[in-house]
Amino acid sequence: MPGQRRKGIERISVTLDEELLAQVEARAVAEGRDRLALFREALAEYLAKQKPAQKPKAAAPKPAAKPAGKAAAKSKESPAPAPRSGKRGGK
């Protein structure tokens, strides 16, 4: 009956370009089977060769290194003065 589903099987629709469909039909005829059998086998082989699909993990930001002790307390209050280079006043 149209529109009726067997338990555990779902009907899908696949869109193929004409050239690929012609290749599928030619292969199915050459092997003496229908397109559906060819698609099932091809998909099963493809999936068997692939690694299990994994969701990409979001990289957690690395915490910045925190200075320890009194230096940490000072660094939080104000930044250290920049080192001076050269002489002042030309002397």
N, C-alpha and C positions, 0 to 999 in steps of 0.2 A: 504494500500500500504506500502511495506517495506521502511524504511527510512523516512517516512512522519511523522511529528509531529503535534499533535493537539495543539491548542493554550493553553498555561498554563500548559502543561504536557511535561515532558522530560523523555525519556527512559534512564535508567542507567543499568550498569552491576555490579553484586555483586558476589564476590568469597567467597564460604563457604567450610569448610571441609566436607567430606562425612557424618560424624556422625551428624553434626548439620543440614545438608540438609535433612537427613533421618528423623530427629525429626520434622523438619518443614513440610515435606510431610505427615508424619503420623498424625500430629495435624490437618493439613488442611483437610485431608480425614475424620478424626473423626468428624470434625465440619461441614463437607459438603460444604466447600468452597475452592477456589484456593489459591495457595501460595501467590500470589500478594495481595489478600485481607488480609491475615494474616500479611504480612510484613507491609502493610500500617497501619493496626490497631496497631501493636506492636510499630512502630516508632512514631505514633501519641501519644500513651500513654506514651512512654518514654519521649518524648519532653515536654508533658504537665506536667510531674512530676518534670522536671528540672528547676532550676532557669535560668533566662535569661543569655545567655552567655555575658561575659564582657571581654573586653581587659584588660590585667593586666596593672596597672598604674606603670610607672617607678617612684621609690621613688626619690624625689628631695633631693639632699644633703642638710643637715642642715647647715646654716652658723655658723661659729665659733663665740662664744661670744666675743665681742670687748670691751676692757677696755675703760672707759670714762675719759675725762679731761686730765690733765698733765701726769698722769700715762700712758695714751695711747701713748702720744708723746714719753715718755722715752722708753716704751717697744718696740717701732718701731725702735729706734736708736740702742740699744744694749740690750742684755739680762741682767737681774739682776745678780750680782755676787752670786755664790753658798754660802750658809752659811757654816761657818767653825765649825768643831767639834773638841773637845780636845784642849790640850795646845801645843804650839810650843816650841821647844827647851828644853823640859824636865824640865822647871822651874816652 
